[in-house]
Amino acid sequence: MGAGKSTLGRHLAQVLDRPFYDSDRVIEEKTGADIPWIFDVEGEDGFRRRERDVIDELTTLPGIVLATGGGAVTVEDNRRHLHDRGCVIYLWTPVELQLARTRNDRNRPLLRTEDPKTRLRALLEQRDPLYRDVAHAVVSTASGNLKKVTDQILGCLAEHANR
């Protein structure tokens, strides 16, 4: 959360002249409901089932840039589809920066808690090994410099294409 997946994804898609998809937005379009409502009505398990289906569908599309929700890696099918069907870049961001970037965002159901910093730490502890396992490369977004991070990602994509 707050790593910049959607912002970087949109920018990268423009630079590469490729279609951009955000799996959370696709879920909202398909259901006609926003993510917090889906969490409230179906719980996290219901949301993850929807997310799994959308990621399975999107990862079959050629030549796209895809931003997933931060918890997508918690589902084994997602990890397999993402890793096997594309080049995955893990956008690593320190918890303090995640907290600052998400502080005023009310569209994050997992941060509806008295102590969002503790929640972000717990999520990172759980998810970081999964991100690293699925990723072809890790890029820090701590600088907040869109051009610098995009250039690093482009380098990773070029390296991946040459394998």
N, C-alpha and C positions, 0 to 999 in steps of 0.2 A: 504494500500500500504506500502510495506517495512516492514511488520510485520514478514516475514519469513515463510509464508504459504507453499510455494513450497519447500524450504530447509527443514523445519521441517517435512513436509508431506512425502517427500522422505525418510528421516531418520527414521521416525516413521514406515513407511511401511517396511523398512528393519528390524527394531527391531522386529516387529510383524509378519514378513514373510507374508505380504499381498500385493496385487497389489496396485500400486499408480496411481492415475489419477489427472491431473491438468486440470480443466475445460477449461481454456484458451488454453492450448496446444491441447486439443481435438477439440475445435472449429477451431483452425488453421489447424489441420489435415483434418477435414471434409470439410473445405472451400478451402484449398490450398492457403490461404491468411493470413497475419499476422494481429494481433489485430489493430494496428494503421491504416492499410489499410481499414479494415472493418469499423472502426469509420469514416474515411474520406469519404467512399463511401455510407455507410448506416446510418451513424450517431449513436449516442448512443442508440436510440430506436431500430434500426435494430440489433445492437450488443446484446442488452438485450434480444431480441426475440430468437436469436440463443443460447444465454447463458441459457435461460429458458428451451429450448428444450433439451440441453445437460445435464443440471443438473437433469431434470426429468428422463432422460435415465440412467445417472450414479448412481443416488440414488436408483435405483432398483437392482443394482448389490450387491450381498452379500459379506461381509467381505473385503471391500476395504478401503483405505485411500484416501480421496478426498480433494484437495485444490481448492477452488473457487477463482474467482476474487474478489477483495475487494468490488465491487458494487453489487455483486450477491444478497445481502440482501435487495436491494431496490425493488425487485420484490416479491410480496406477495406469488406467487406460489413457488418460490425458498425457501422462509423462511419456508413455510409449509412442502415442500418435505424434506428439510434438517432436520428440527426438528423432523418430524414424522418418518423418515426412517433411522435415524442414531443418533450418539452422536456428537453434535456440540461443538467444542472448539473455543471460541473467543480468538484470539491471539491479546491482547491489546498491543499497542506500542505508546509511546508519539510522538507527532508531530515532535519534534526536531530530534528524532532518525529516524522517517520515512523519513524526509528530507535528512538526512545524507546518509541513505541507498539507496535512489532513485536518488540522485543528478546527477549521470552520466548515468542513464538509459534512453535511448531515446525511449523505447518501452512502454511508459505510456502516452497515449493520453490525459488523464485528467490533466496531469501536464505540458502540453505545454502552459505555461502561463508566464507572466512577474513576477508573484509572487507565486511560487509553495507553499511556506509556508502558505500563506493565503488560497490557494486552499485546502491544506491538512487539515487545521483547519476547514474549512467549511464542507469538506467531513466527517470529524470525528464528527462534531456537528450533521450533518444529519444522519449519519449511526450508531453512537454509540448506541442509544436507540434500533435500529433494531437488531444490533449484540447481545445486551444483552437480547433482547426478544427471539431470536431464539436459543441462546446458552444454553447448559446444564452446561457449566462451562466457566469461564474466567481465562486465564493464561497470565501473562505479559511476553513479550519477551525482555523487556528492558535490562536484564542482558547480552543478547547476548551469553549466555552459552548454547550450543546445548544440552549437557547431562542433565543439570539442568532443562531446559524447557521440554525436552522429558520425564524426570522422573515425572514432575508435570502432564503432559498430561496422562501418563500411569496411574497415580493415579486417575485422573478424569475418565478415561475409566473404570477402575476397579470399582469405585464407581457407575458409571452409569449401569454397568452390574449387580450389586447387587441390583438394585432397582426393 
